[in-house]
Amino acid sequence: MTQELVNQILLEVNAHYEPRLNAGLITDTQMYSNFVKWIKRKYTQKTYQSSEKQNSNLDVNTAWADQASQHHAAVNSPVHIPEDFV
């Protein structure tokens, strides 16, 4: 994000919040806080979407493809589980 883009967005934010500022319904600090939240939200969505596209071809089982599967025999006797087992 460039400073020029930040300045442009800030002009739009100022115009959006100007009536509330003039009416005393919001402070400068609240307006700039909302601006920062909006930028962070937008940036987070972009990074999430780009990482989603990169990982879309991955298979979660690929890491275990070369490992032998482990099968255990069935338990035919009662199993005692202690009461304090966590």
Buried (B, 14 or more C-beta within 10 A) or exposed (E): EEEEEEEEBBEEBBEEBEEEBEEEEBEEEEBBEBBEEEBEEEEEEEEEEEEEEEEEEEEEEEEEEEEEEEEEEEEEEEEEEEEEEE
